[in-house]
């Protein structure tokens, strides 16, 4: 498969609302495979299609939480086509989030601790599940991307300006 170019801020495509996938076919499965390769190449744990310039409601996630006998993370990528949040918990959690479209920048983001999500897998099979922990945070982050929202939209204007300023400084330094 292919490693795709990741779209970074301030690219306007990151503010687009992605379109639903009409049918999970070979083209969508190729996109999922390319997105998965791209996510691993960039050392990420989640990626939305819009982050590689594709306006479709497709997300890949692999938390890589477990290590194999060789000490390397066990890869278990999951694809989520047309994911939607059905319900969220009142309980909140805070996580230091980063984003492949805002490289090497992190900020504390408060989100619901749990969420119920419905999606199609790479075979077009429907799923519905309650997610919690890091998976719930990651799913909400990626679905935000599909809706044109970035993690920095969840922090104060002052903190957002600091993140953007640090990113621009890093880019200038090369």
C-alpha positions as CSV (number, residue, x, y, z in Angstrom):
1,X,0.0,0.0,0.0
2,X,1.0,3.7,0.1
3,X,2.0,6.2,2.6
4,X,0.0,9.4,1.9
5,X,0.9,13.0,2.6
6,X,-0.7,14.3,5.8
7,X,-2.5,17.6,5.6
8,X,-1.4,20.1,8.2
9,X,-2.9,23.3,9.6
10,X,-3.7,25.9,8.4
11,X,-4.9,23.9,5.3
12,X,-8.6,24.7,4.8
13,X,-9.4,21.1,4.0
14,X,-9.1,20.3,7.7
15,X,-12.2,22.4,8.3
16,X,-14.4,20.6,5.7
17,X,-17.2,18.3,6.9
18,X,-16.5,14.9,5.4
19,X,-19.2,13.1,3.2
20,X,-20.6,9.8,4.2
21,X,-19.4,6.7,2.4
22,X,-22.2,5.4,0.2
23,X,-20.8,1.8,-0.1
24,X,-17.8,0.0,1.4
25,X,-16.0,-1.2,-1.7
26,X,-12.5,-2.0,-2.9
27,X,-11.7,1.7,-3.2
28,X,-12.6,2.3,0.4
29,X,-10.6,-0.7,1.5
30,X,-7.6,0.6,-0.4
31,X,-8.1,4.0,1.3
32,X,-8.2,2.2,4.7
33,X,-5.0,0.3,3.9
34,X,-3.2,3.5,2.8
35,X,-4.4,5.4,5.8
36,X,-3.2,2.6,8.1
37,X,0.2,2.6,6.5
38,X,0.3,6.4,6.8
39,X,-0.7,6.4,10.4
40,X,2.0,3.8,11.3
41,X,4.6,5.7,9.3
42,X,3.8,8.9,11.2
43,X,3.7,7.1,14.6
44,X,0.1,8.0,15.2
45,X,-2.7,6.1,16.9
46,X,-5.6,7.5,14.8
47,X,-6.1,9.1,11.4
48,X,-9.2,10.5,9.6
49,X,-9.5,10.4,5.8
50,X,-9.6,14.3,5.7
51,X,-6.1,14.3,7.1
52,X,-4.9,12.8,3.9
53,X,-7.1,15.1,1.8
54,X,-10.0,12.7,1.3
55,X,-13.4,14.1,2.2
56,X,-14.9,10.8,3.3
57,X,-16.1,9.6,6.7
58,X,-13.4,7.0,7.3
59,X,-11.2,6.7,10.4
60,X,-8.4,4.2,11.3
61,X,-7.3,3.7,14.9
62,X,-4.7,1.4,16.5
63,X,-3.8,2.2,20.1
64,X,-1.0,-0.4,20.0
65,X,-1.3,-0.8,23.7
66,X,0.2,-4.3,23.9
67,X,3.7,-5.4,23.1
68,X,4.7,-8.7,21.6
69,X,7.5,-11.0,22.7
70,X,9.9,-8.9,20.6
71,X,9.1,-5.8,22.6
72,X,7.4,-4.1,19.6
73,X,3.8,-3.0,19.7
74,X,1.3,-5.5,18.4
75,X,-0.6,-3.9,15.5
76,X,-4.3,-4.3,15.5
77,X,-5.7,-1.6,13.2
78,X,-9.4,-1.0,13.2
79,X,-11.3,0.8,10.5
80,X,-14.5,2.8,11.2
81,X,-16.6,3.9,8.2
82,X,-19.3,6.5,8.7
83,X,-18.7,6.5,12.5
84,X,-21.2,8.4,14.6
85,X,-21.5,9.1,18.3
86,X,-24.9,8.1,19.6
87,X,-24.4,9.0,23.2
88,X,-21.8,10.3,25.6
89,X,-21.3,10.0,29.3
90,X,-21.7,12.9,31.8
91,X,-18.4,11.8,33.3
92,X,-15.4,13.6,31.8
93,X,-11.8,12.7,31.3
94,X,-8.7,14.8,30.4
95,X,-6.1,13.6,28.1
96,X,-3.0,15.3,26.6
97,X,-3.9,15.1,22.9
98,X,-1.8,15.5,19.9
99,X,-2.6,15.4,16.2
100,X,-0.7,14.4,13.0
101,X,-2.1,17.5,11.3
102,X,-0.6,19.7,14.1
103,X,2.8,17.9,14.5
104,X,4.6,17.7,17.8
105,X,2.0,19.9,19.6
106,X,0.0,18.7,22.6
107,X,-2.6,20.1,24.9
108,X,-4.9,18.9,27.7
109,X,-8.4,18.3,26.3
110,X,-11.5,17.5,28.3
111,X,-14.0,15.1,26.7
112,X,-16.7,12.7,27.8
113,X,-15.1,9.6,29.4
114,X,-17.3,7.2,27.4
115,X,-19.2,7.3,24.1
116,X,-21.5,4.9,22.3
117,X,-20.5,4.7,18.6
118,X,-22.1,3.1,15.5
119,X,-20.0,2.4,12.4
120,X,-19.3,0.1,9.5
121,X,-16.2,-2.0,9.3
122,X,-14.0,-2.6,6.2
123,X,-16.5,-5.3,5.1
124,X,-19.5,-3.1,5.4
125,X,-20.7,-4.9,8.6
126,X,-22.5,-2.6,11.1
127,X,-21.3,-2.3,14.7
128,X,-22.4,-0.4,17.8
129,X,-20.3,-0.3,20.9
130,X,-19.7,1.7,24.1
131,X,-16.1,2.9,24.1
132,X,-14.1,4.1,27.1
133,X,-10.6,5.2,28.1
134,X,-8.1,6.2,25.4
135,X,-10.2,4.5,22.6
136,X,-13.2,6.8,23.5
137,X,-10.9,9.9,23.5
138,X,-9.3,8.9,20.2
139,X,-12.7,8.1,18.5
140,X,-14.1,11.5,19.6
141,X,-10.9,13.2,18.3
142,X,-11.2,11.5,14.9
143,X,-14.9,12.1,14.5
144,X,-14.2,15.7,15.2
145,X,-11.9,15.7,12.2
146,X,-14.7,14.3,10.1
147,X,-16.8,17.4,11.2
148,X,-14.0,19.9,10.5
149,X,-13.1,20.3,14.2
150,X,-9.5,20.1,15.6
151,X,-8.4,19.3,19.1
152,X,-7.2,22.9,19.5
153,X,-10.8,24.0,19.2
154,X,-11.5,22.5,22.6
155,X,-8.9,24.6,24.4
156,X,-8.8,28.3,25.3
157,X,-7.9,30.8,22.7
158,X,-4.7,31.7,24.6
159,X,-3.5,28.0,24.6
160,X,-4.6,27.6,21.0
161,X,-2.5,30.6,20.0
162,X,0.5,29.3,21.9
163,X,0.2,25.9,20.1
164,X,0.1,27.5,16.7
165,X,2.9,29.9,17.5
166,X,5.1,26.9,18.7
167,X,4.3,25.0,15.5
168,X,5.2,27.9,13.3
169,X,8.5,28.4,15.2
170,X,9.3,24.7,14.8
171,X,8.5,24.9,11.0
172,X,10.8,28.0,10.6
173,X,13.7,26.1,12.4
174,X,13.3,23.5,9.8
